[in-house]
Amino acid sequence: MIMTPRIGEEFIDWKQPDGTDTTLGLVDFSIFPHLDHPMLTENTMAAAVEWAKKLGNDSYAIDEDTAIKVVADQVEVISEGNWKKF
């Protein structure tokens, strides 16, 4: 998540000095992790949809069986699980 441009307020544990949710921005999409994880009952697809609406950039909701591979400007989702691009 630190590689993305924003993480969303839902995932902020501490505030940056400027008060934003911005991160390094090395990729141009954000990630909603642990989708539908049984121990993280708040990480539902409905929550991911609402989270994505607030960001203003491409984003992915991904579960524990999903990874995102980035080479140069090519993004590839590798998954045997549940994910969605917003």
Disulfide bonds with the S-S distance in Angstrom:
none
